[in-house]
Amino acid sequence: MTEPTYVIAGASLTGAKAAEELRNQGFGGRVLLIGSEPERPYERPPLTKDYLRGESVRAKAYVHDSGFYAEHEIDLEMGVTVTAIDPAAARVRLDDGREIGYDRLLLATGAEPRRLPGPGADLDGINYLRTIADCDLLRERLDAGGRVAVVGAGWIGSEFAASARQRGLEVTIIDPLELPNERIFGTEIGAFYRDVHASHGVKLLLGDGVEAFEGEKGVARVRTSGGRVIDCDFAVVGIGVTPRTGLASEAGLKTENGIVVEADLRTSAPGIYAAGDVANAWHPFYGQRIRVEHWANARHQGRAAAQAMLGQPVSFDRIPYFYSDQYEVGMEYAGYATKWDQVLFRGDREGGEFIAFWLSEGRVVAGMNVNVWDVNDQIQELIKSRVQIDPEALTDPGAPLASLAETETI
Ligand SMILES: Cc1cc2nc3c(=O)[nH]c(=O)nc-3n(C[C@H](O)[C@H](O)[C@H](O)COP(=O)(O)OP(=O)(O)OC[C@H]3O[C@@H](n4cnc5c(N)ncnc54)[C@H](O)[C@@H]3O)c2cc1C
């Protein structure tokens, strides 16, 4: 009998963690990890932070050291793209003409930056930031100094803006919303981040959008819908990402805001799984599908998908978590809050060391610790407990968070 072949399409964090886990679990068949990018799997968070600023070396970004894949008999094929899946024949086609049969297939194809349409959108000097190649280009831009227009005050835009300021560039952020990340944070924390950027000398044009990019040789100006003109030497656009579902949908797999998967990360086609940024997964705790575009989800879902591929029982129910570093402000956020009726604070809000809690009907639905550490697990326990919590205890730094999850006080 031939050994089973497990193919992983997409060699970034999710794919690399899945391959590692297959070997950790003792899988003895062939593991083929295929990635379009020329680099071996790397983590993207440093690309808006230390690596972008030239404060850390490339080697620190890789998920594994260079010998890892050979040592674990993982066939890593970089610079190769999976171009088609034939679920009926259980085969994938590659862009170098090969066809490979699989026993299990994991789709870890991630997401790609949404492009800004409109006049001048194709001018030179308008950058997107997803890959290490994009980042290398922007590192050179930061070395050259000057003025940058950042379109979008979400994660990528905000973190890029912070790093560019730290490198001494003149930075203007443009966003149609009134506050950074307003949809996730609401007004209180959105205003906190607005003030953090303003206090570091970023010019914020909020409640205004891009009408056109202008310039002769490359982008030299951004014209906004509000009639303002921002001169710049280059621009960075961070307006969100789109899940890479083309491969899956062309093969007839169910897609909707990503590849639709169950709690065990199984797609609608037999033997095919999806995880990471591309997966819209049934979440047992929330009782709905959610697609999470964050580092921790990629790490954990990659592993969980490997376990599911091996036939182990999997029900992926982690509370979504992410982190962000901007200037001296480090934070962790846990939860999935689409609506809330109250935001409460514990700690020193003015001094920038606090925990914010988003509550719905007295229950914590999300929490964010800002420059306060070793509390995020407890915040997640509070969310999972679903207990109604006494606001006084929640906001009292003297009341241990861990105990609150055990006592329904209302
Ligand atoms: C600049 C930046 C900074 C970030 N910072 C943070 C942070 O601070 N905190 C946080 O929580 N999250 C952060 N994130 C998000 C986090 O990096 C992502 O959630 C994570 O990368 C998702 O991993 P993934 O493997 O699912 O997808 P991706 O990282 O998108 O990787 C998918 C890979 O699959 C490849 N691929 C696609 N299609 C094919 C195909 N057909 N064949 C072969 N290969 C294919 C792609 O080339 C890509 O390499 C950041 C993201 C970026 C871009």
The ligand as an SDF file (V2000), in Angstrom:
LIG
                    3D

 53 58  0  0  0  0  0  0  0  0999 V2000
    1.7790   43.4830    7.5930 C   0  0  0  0  0  0  0  0  0  0  0  0
    0.9140   42.6390    8.4750 C   0  0  0  0  0  0  0  0  0  0  0  0
    0.9830   42.7620    9.8660 C   0  0  0  0  0  0  0  0  0  0  0  0
    0.1760   41.9810   10.6960 C   0  0  0  0  0  0  0  0  0  0  0  0
    0.2430   42.1570   12.0400 N   0  0  0  0  0  0  0  0  0  0  0  0
   -0.5640   41.4220   12.8490 C   0  0  0  0  0  0  0  0  0  0  0  0
   -0.5390   41.6160   14.2610 C   0  0  0  0  0  0  0  0  0  0  0  0
    0.1780   42.4530   14.7790 O   0  0  0  0  0  0  0  0  0  0  0  0
   -1.3400   40.8470   15.0280 N   0  0  0  0  0  0  0  0  0  0  0  0
   -2.1750   39.9020   14.5070 C   0  0  0  0  0  0  0  0  0  0  0  0
   -2.8810   39.2380   15.2470 O   0  0  0  0  0  0  0  0  0  0  0  0
   -2.2160   39.6740   13.1550 N   0  0  0  0  0  0  0  0  0  0  0  0
   -1.4400   40.4180   12.3230 C   0  0  0  0  0  0  0  0  0  0  0  0
   -1.4810   40.2310   10.9580 N   0  0  0  0  0  0  0  0  0  0  0  0
   -2.3900   39.1940   10.4030 C   0  0  0  0  0  0  0  0  0  0  0  0
   -1.7010   37.8330   10.2650 C   0  0  0  0  0  0  0  0  0  0  0  0
   -0.4240   37.9900    9.7220 O   0  0  0  0  0  0  0  0  0  0  0  0
   -2.5400   36.9270    9.3800 C   0  0  0  0  0  0  0  0  0  0  0  0
   -3.7150   36.6360   10.0870 O   0  0  0  0  0  0  0  0  0  0  0  0
   -1.8130   35.6360    8.9840 C   0  0  0  0  0  0  0  0  0  0  0  0
   -0.7320   35.9250    8.1550 O   0  0  0  0  0  0  0  0  0  0  0  0
   -2.7360   34.6650    8.2660 C   0  0  0  0  0  0  0  0  0  0  0  0
   -2.0000   33.5550    7.8890 O   0  0  0  0  0  0  0  0  0  0  0  0
   -2.4770   32.5680    6.7300 P   0  0  0  0  0  0  0  0  0  0  0  0
   -1.3790   31.5520    6.6330 O   0  0  0  0  0  0  0  0  0  0  0  0
   -3.8440   32.0930    7.0020 O   0  0  0  0  0  0  0  0  0  0  0  0
   -2.5690   33.4500    5.4170 O   0  0  0  0  0  0  0  0  0  0  0  0
   -1.4770   34.3270    4.6610 P   0  0  0  0  0  0  0  0  0  0  0  0
   -0.4980   34.8760    5.6420 O   0  0  0  0  0  0  0  0  0  0  0  0
   -2.2290   35.2730    3.7950 O   0  0  0  0  0  0  0  0  0  0  0  0
   -0.7120   33.3030    3.7310 O   0  0  0  0  0  0  0  0  0  0  0  0
   -1.2920   32.6160    2.6670 C   0  0  0  0  0  0  0  0  0  0  0  0
   -0.1750   32.1340    1.7830 C   0  0  0  0  0  0  0  0  0  0  0  0
   -0.7140   31.2840    0.7990 O   0  0  0  0  0  0  0  0  0  0  0  0
   -0.0930   31.5690   -0.4530 C   0  0  0  0  0  0  0  0  0  0  0  0
   -1.0220   31.1380   -1.5070 N   0  0  0  0  0  0  0  0  0  0  0  0
   -2.2130   31.6840   -1.8280 C   0  0  0  0  0  0  0  0  0  0  0  0
   -2.8000   31.0030   -2.8300 N   0  0  0  0  0  0  0  0  0  0  0  0
   -1.9680   29.9870   -3.1410 C   0  0  0  0  0  0  0  0  0  0  0  0
   -2.0240   28.9320   -4.0900 C   0  0  0  0  0  0  0  0  0  0  0  0
   -3.0640   28.7810   -4.9150 N   0  0  0  0  0  0  0  0  0  0  0  0
   -0.9800   28.0810   -4.1520 N   0  0  0  0  0  0  0  0  0  0  0  0
    0.0900   28.2160   -3.3040 C   0  0  0  0  0  0  0  0  0  0  0  0
    0.1850   29.1920   -2.3930 N   0  0  0  0  0  0  0  0  0  0  0  0
   -0.8300   30.0640   -2.2990 C   0  0  0  0  0  0  0  0  0  0  0  0
    0.1420   33.0550   -0.3900 C   0  0  0  0  0  0  0  0  0  0  0  0
    1.1300   33.4440   -1.3290 O   0  0  0  0  0  0  0  0  0  0  0  0
    0.5540   33.2460    1.0610 C   0  0  0  0  0  0  0  0  0  0  0  0
    1.9440   33.0890    1.2130 O   0  0  0  0  0  0  0  0  0  0  0  0
   -0.7020   41.0270   10.1080 C   0  0  0  0  0  0  0  0  0  0  0  0
   -0.7700   40.9040    8.7140 C   0  0  0  0  0  0  0  0  0  0  0  0
    0.0140   41.7030    7.9030 C   0  0  0  0  0  0  0  0  0  0  0  0
   -0.0900   41.5770    6.4140 C   0  0  0  0  0  0  0  0  0  0  0  0
  1  2  1  0
  2  3  1  0
  2 52  2  0
  3  4  2  0
  4  5  1  0
  4 50  1  0
  5  6  2  0
  6  7  1  0
  6 13  1  0
  7  8  2  0
  7  9  1  0
  9 10  1  0
 10 11  2  0
 10 12  1  0
 12 13  2  0
 13 14  1  0
 14 15  1  0
 14 50  1  0
 15 16  1  0
 16 17  1  0
 16 18  1  0
 18 19  1  0
 18 20  1  0
 20 21  1  0
 20 22  1  0
 22 23  1  0
 23 24  1  0
 24 25  2  0
 24 26  1  0
 24 27  1  0
 27 28  1  0
 28 29  2  0
 28 30  1  0
 28 31  1  0
 31 32  1  0
 32 33  1  0
 33 34  1  0
 33 48  1  0
 34 35  1  0
 35 36  1  0
 35 46  1  0
 36 37  1  0
 36 45  1  0
 37 38  2  0
 38 39  1  0
 39 40  1  0
 39 45  2  0
 40 41  1  0
 40 42  2  0
 42 43  1  0
 43 44  2  0
 44 45  1  0
 46 47  1  0
 46 48  1  0
 48 49  1  0
 50 51  2  0
 51 52  1  0
 52 53  1  0
M  END
$$$$
